[in-house]
Amino acid sequence: MAETRKPMEETRRSRVRVFAHRGASREAPENTLVAFQIALRQGADVIETDVHWTKDGELVICHDGRIDAVSDGTGAIADQTYEELLRYDFGYRFTRDGGKTYPYRGCGIRIPTLREALRAFPCAYFNVDLKPKRAQVGLFLRMLEEEDALERVTLASFHHATLVEARARCPRLRTSASPVEVARLMVMARTGWEPGRRARMPFQAVQVPVRQYGVQVVTPRFVAFAHRCGLEIDVWTVDDPDVMRDLITTRRRRHCHKFAADLAKAPAGTETINVTSWGCLYGEEGGAWSRFVGNGSISTSR
């Protein structure tokens, strides 16, 4: 039977959604096709991943701007062509036992392109973080259009200008709020501003830490305000199952390093809950995607 893809709005209404942070990155080398495949087989609904540009303009998947930590090569992605990057083993550094064994060395694991990943998993949704400060937004959008993938990609970025340009060029594309936009939302929530019927945010998701620079970002007021604006809340990072359950009951989302079994204890009747596994998004160091939900988020949407 051919695999079919549920519309994004339908997945949002599901009680639990799973985003795999760089794929099943505790099971296989992060941000590789094998890690994505394992994550989807384990039940992930969305693949969270990161994109950089090569010297010759290829969109490749990698978290860092350099390849030293994930391959047997060195150097910046931007300084090398795609063909040059293909010479390196991107399974070389992966280990499950602290360096005793390296099961993916010599297995032909190469750096994937975003186009390759979209084609390999035509029924999967992707949350893509454009890493470079000066992103080639036009090239990114053109590739999504060529692959008929606009409806299954959500764009995230630390860089406000990147998101503004992407929305102007392609209003159909789902995006998350930039740090600047999150700050504005916080002010609006704290001052009691209420969105009118015609008020519409230019983004669909708010991806935030619990606290940032000593400021409490995620509060009941902030979450309620975002929901009144029709936005999803994505909060990272949490490792404590008790905190997970608390967030579920209070309709928030956080990252967690535990298993899906912990979420099964969530009380019935709660609002739409998504489980997202990101962990290192926005520079937060964390673990990896384990069996079902390692390094994930509990999220809610109206």
N, C-alpha and C positions, 0 to 999 in steps of 0.2 A: 504494500500500500504506500502511495506517495506521501511524503511528509508535508503537512500543511502548516502555515503560520497563522496564529491568531492575530487579529488587529491589536495594535498597541493599546488602544483604549480598553479592549477586553482584558488584556493582561493586567492593566492597572486596576481593574475592578476585582481581580482575583484576590483572595484573602492573603495569600503569601506569594511573593515573587522573589526569585533568587538572581542576583547579579554575581557573576564569577569574576573575582578580581584577578586580572591578567590570566584568566582561565583557571584550571585546577592547578594552581601554582605550588601546591604542596605535593601533588602527585606527579608533576612533569615540569620541565623547564618553562618558566613564566613567559607569557606572551608568544607562545608558539602554537602552531596548528594542533599539535598533539594535546597540549594543555586545554585548548578550546574544546576539542572533541570530547575529552574526558569530562569536562565540566558539563557539557550539554547532555552527555549520557547520564550523569549523576542527577540531572533535573534542573540545571540552571536555565533561567528564562532569558537572561541577558548576559552578554560578554562585556566586561569592562576592560578597556585597553587604551593604549597610548600610541601616538603617531609622531614621527619625525620625518624630515625630508633628507634624502641623500644629495650628494653633490650634483647628480644629474636629474634631480627632481622627482625621484620615486618616493611614494609615500610608504614608509616601512614601519613596522610595529616594534616598538621598544620603549621602555619606561624612561631610561636615562638617555641623555644626549651622547654618551660614550658607550662603547660596547665592552669595556674592560671587565665589568662585573658579571656579565652573562655569557661570555664567549671566550675562546682562546686567542682572540684578537685584541687589539688596542686602538684607541683613537676615537675621534668624534665622527658621528654618522654624517654630519654635514660636510666633512672633509673627504668623504669616500663615495665612490660610485656604487650603485647597487651590485654590479658585477664583482667589485672588490669585496663587498660585504659577504657575498655568497661563498667566499673562500673559507670563512670561519665556521667553527663548530659552536652552535648556540645551545647545545646540550652539555657542553664541556664542564661548566661550573655547577650543574645541578647535583645536589646530594640530599638524601633523606635522613642520613645518619651522622651528620656532623663531619663529613669528610672521609668516612671510612670507605665508602663506595661511591662511584659516579656512574649510575646505570645508563645514562643517555650519551656518554662519550662515544664518539665514533659511530653514532646511529643515523647520521645524515640529517640532523636537525639544523635547519638554516633559518635566517631571519625572514619572516614572512612580510609580504606587502599587505596593505589594507585591502586592496582589490582581491588578492588571493584569498584572504580570510572571508570576505563577503561571498565570493564564489563557492568556497568550500562548504559554507554553512548558509545556504540560501534562505533557510527558514528561521535563522537566529536574529535576535535584536542585539545591537551593539551600542555601548556608551563609550564614545571616543573622546579622549582628552588630547587636544592639539597642544603639544608641549612648547614648540618654539615661540619666542616672543613675537617674531615677525613671521607669522604663519602665512603660507600660500593658500589663502582661503579659496580663491577662485579655482585653483587646481583641485583642492579637496572636494568642492561642491561639484565640479565637472565630473570627477570620477564617480561620485555618488549617483549622479544623474545617468551616467553611462551604464552603471550597474543596476539601475532602477532600485536603488537602496535608500532613497531619502526617507521613506516611511518607516524604516527600521533602524535608524541611527539617531541618537541623541548626542549633541555636541556639548562638550564641557571644556573650559579653559580658565586658567588663572588670569588671562589677559583680556581686559574689557574690550579693547579695540578689535580683537579677533571675533568675539561674539557679536558685537555691533555690526561689523562688516558682513558676517555670515547671515545675520537676520535680514539685513538690507538686501543682500543678493538673493536670498532664498527664504521668504517668509514661511514656507512649508516646513522647514527644518525645526525639529524640537531642540531646544537649548536649555542649559541650566543658567542660573544667575551668576554673574561675575562677583568678585569680592566687593566691588563698588556698589553693585545693586543690592547685595546682601546688607551692606551698611545702611543703605536707604530704607530697605524694608524694616530693619531694626528700629530706625527713628520713627517711621510711620506707625509701627506697632506700639511703641512706647508712648507716642503722643496721642494715641486714640483715633488716628485717621481711619475712616471707614471707606472701603471701596464702593463706588456707586455701581449702578447696573451696567454702565458703559465702560467702567474702568477695566482695563485689560493689561496685564503685565506682558512684556515682550519675551518672557521665558516661561517654561512650564515646570521646572524643578528648582529647588533651593538646596544646595549641597553645602553643609556647614559643619564645623566642629562644635562640640558642646560648649567649649570655652576657647577664646582666642585672645592672646595678649592680656590675660587677666579679666576679660570681659565675658560675662555669661551670655552666650549667644542663644542657646536653646532654652526657652522658657515657655510655660503654658500659654502666655499671652502671644508670644511670637508664633508658636505653632498654630494657635487658633486663628490668628490674623492671616497667616499664609494660606490656611485652608479656606478662609472666606474669600481669598483672592483666587481660589481654584488651583493652588499650587501644591505639588508634592514636596515633602520635607525629607531630606537625606542627611542623616547626622552620623558622623564618625568620630571616634572609634570606641567600642566598648568590648570588654572581654568577660565581663561578669554575667552569668546567666540570670542572676536576680535582677540586675539592671536591665537586661533584655526584657524580662517579663514586665518590669515596671514601665519600660518605654512602650511596650505593646498596649498596656492598659491606659497609658496616658496619651496614646496616639502620637508617638514620636518615632524616629528612626535613628538607629546607631549601628556602628560597626561592632562585630563580635567575632571571636576566634573559636566559638563552640560549634556544636553540631546541630543539625535540624531537629534532632530529638528534643532539644531544649525548647524549641519553638512550639512543639506539639502540646506543651503544657499551657499555652496561651489561653486566656479565658475566651469563651465563645461570645459572639455578638460584638466584638470590637470592630472598629472601622476598618476600611481596606488597609491591609498590612503587607508591606513588601519587605523581603529580606535581600539585602544587597551585600555582596562581598567585594569590598574595595581595599580598605586598610591603608594603603600607601598613597591614596589619592590626595593631592595637594601636599605632597611631601611628608605625610605622616608615615613613619615606619611601623610596620606591623608584620603579622605572620602571613600565612598563605591560605588559600581556599582548601579546606579539608573536606573530607568525605561528602558532606552536603553543604554545610555553611560554616566555613572557617573564615574568619576575617570578613564578616559581613555587616549588613545594616538592617535595622528594622525600620521600615518606612510606612508612612501613611499618606493617603490622598483622599480628597473629597470626591 
